[in-house]
C-alpha cells in the first residue's frame, strides 16, 4: 500500500500529481467494485503514501464515510498526530463541505483533486472553504489533475446505477 515518488523528480509537479492521482483512482475503482460512489483519496507525507481510502458510505451505513474522511483518520493514526501539516491530500473528486472542513481542521497544506463537483464542491466550484481567509487555516489547491479519468469513472458509475434503477 505504501508507494513513494522519487524526490529527485519532484521538480515536475504535474508528473508527481499524476503519479499520486493514479493511486487515488485505484481507490475509486475499488469503491465502484464495492458499489460505492467511486471516489478515492490518498494522503502523501515525505513523498510516500501513508493513507489510502475510498467511499464506504453504503458498506458502513455511515454518511460521513467519505474517502477523504477515512484517509485523514488513517494518516493521523500513521503519524500519531491530528495535524497533517506536512501532507498532501489527493482526491478524485472535489471535496464537499464536510470533507473540506475536516481538511482545514487537519491543517492539510495542499489538496490536489481531479474532477470538479459543481453541485457540492467546496474547494472551488460551489464554495471556496479551503482558501477562505476567515477560517483558521487555508490550503493550497490544485484542481483538474486527470480530470477526464476522475470524472469518467463517476459518469460510468451513475449511468450503470440508472440502468439498474438504483438511486
Buried (B, 14 or more C-beta within 10 A) or exposed (E): EEBEBEEEEEEEEEEBBBBBBBBBBBBBBBBBEEBBBBBBBBBBBEBEBBBBBBBBBEEEEEEEBBBBBBBBBBBBEBBEEEEBEBBBBBBBBBBBEBBBBBBBBBBBBBBBBBBBBEEBBBBBBBBBBBBBEEBEBBBEBBBBBBBEBBBBBBEEBEEEEEEEEEE
